[in-house]
Amino acid sequence: ALQGSFASKAHRSSQRPQYHLNPQASYKVAILGAAGGIGQPLALLIKMSPLVSALHLYDIANVKGVAADLSHCNTPSQVLDFTGASELADSLKGVNVVVIPAGVPRKPGMTRDDLFNINANIVKTLVEAVADNCPDAFIHIISNPVNSTVPIAAEVLKQKGVYNPKKLFGVSTLDVVRANTFVAQKKNLKLIDVDVPVVGGHAGITILPLLSKTKPSVSFSDEEVQELTVRIQNAGTEVVEAKAGAGSATLSMAYAAARFVETSLRALDGDDDVYECTFVQSDLTELPFFASRVKLGRNGVEALISSDLQGLTEYEQKALEALKPELKASIEKGIAFAQKQP
Ligand code: NAI
C-alpha cells in the first residue's frame, strides 16, 4: 500500500513496463535507534511495507514498548525487539537493510558538526556490529553529521575487511523531499511530478539542490534560485528552531528514510529502474564521498549518475566549488576519527 505514496512519477521512466511487487518478497530490516524520535515513526512506516517480513528494532532503552505496540498492526512483518549491547548482534543476524538513526539530535544554535563527538562513537560501535553480523547488508546512515559519519562507517568496515562501497549510504533523501515540496509550492506544480536532484553533502552549504535539473523542466528567476536554495539548505534548522529545544526533524525524516528503505528493497527485489540521491563513495568529483543520484540494483550502487553535474548554471557551479572545502574537511574529520581509534 505504501508503494504508491513513496514512488513519485519522476523516479521511473515512463516507457518501461511497470515493476510488480513480488508477493513472496520477504526482506529483513533492522533499525538501530528504533525508540527515538525518528526511529518510532520510521518503524511504523516500514511496518506498512509489503516487502518486509521481519522488522528488528534495536535501542539502548524503551524499545520493548515500541515493538509491542507496533506488533499489533495487521501487516505481514514480524516485529522483534532488542535492547542493549548484549542483544545488538542478534538484532542484525540475517538482515538485508540496516537503518541507523541512533544518536543525539540538534538543539537551537547547534550545527550538525556539534553532534560529532557523541554520534561518531555511536556510529562506530554500531557499524562494527554490522560488520560482524550482516556485512552484506545495505547500510543507511541517518545519524548526523552524515558528512562525517559515513566516512567513519567506511573506515570501520575497512578495518573489519568487509567494506563494500556500493552498499554504504548516507541518507540525504530528506533534502530531496524538501526540495520537491518547496519547488512544487513555489511553482504551483503537482507534487507527485516534481523531482529535484540534490548533490554534495548533508549540512548547510554542502546541500546543493540542482534547481536547473528540476523535472518537469521549470525556469526560476535568480531571486527564486537564491531563495529556494537557502531555504532547502536551512530547512533542518527551520525545524530545530520551531521545536525550540525538543529536537530536530523526525516525522519528515522518517518519511524520507522510509522512502529510501522502500527504494532499496525494490532494488534488492530486482526492479531495475530505481534511482535515489544519496551520499556515497564517489568519483564524480575529487572528493572521496559525494551525494548524487545513483542507480540502485541488487548489489547496491550500480552507477553514479554524472549527467546531473553536466551543464550546471553559473550559480550552481560556484556553489559546487564553494561547498567542496567544507565537505572535504568533514570527510577528513570522520576518517581521522576512525583511524586514531585503537
Ligand atoms: P532521538 O534522541 O529522539 O533518538 C535517538 C535514539 O538513539 C534514542 O532512542 C537513543 O536511545 C538511541 N541511541 C543512543 N545511543 C545509542 C546506541 N549506542 N545504540 C542504539 N541506539 C542509541 O534523536 P532523533 O531525533 O531520532 O535523531 C537521531 C539522529 O538522526 C540524530 O543524529 C540527528 O541529527 C539525525 N538526523 C538526521 C537527518 C538526516 O537527514 N540524515 C535528519 C534529522 C535528524
Boltz pocket constraint, residues with backbone or C-beta under 6 A from the ligand:
constraints:
  - pocket:
      binder: B
      contacts: [[A, 32], [A, 33], [A, 34], [A, 35], [A, 36], [A, 37], [A, 38], [A, 39], [A, 58], [A, 59], [A, 60], [A, 61], [A, 100], [A, 101], [A, 102], [A, 103], [A, 104], [A, 105], [A, 106], [A, 115], [A, 119], [A, 122], [A, 125], [A, 126], [A, 141], [A, 142], [A, 143], [A, 144], [A, 145], [A, 146], [A, 171], [A, 172], [A, 174], [A, 175], [A, 202], [A, 247], [A, 248], [A, 249], [A, 250], [A, 253]]
      max_distance: 6.0
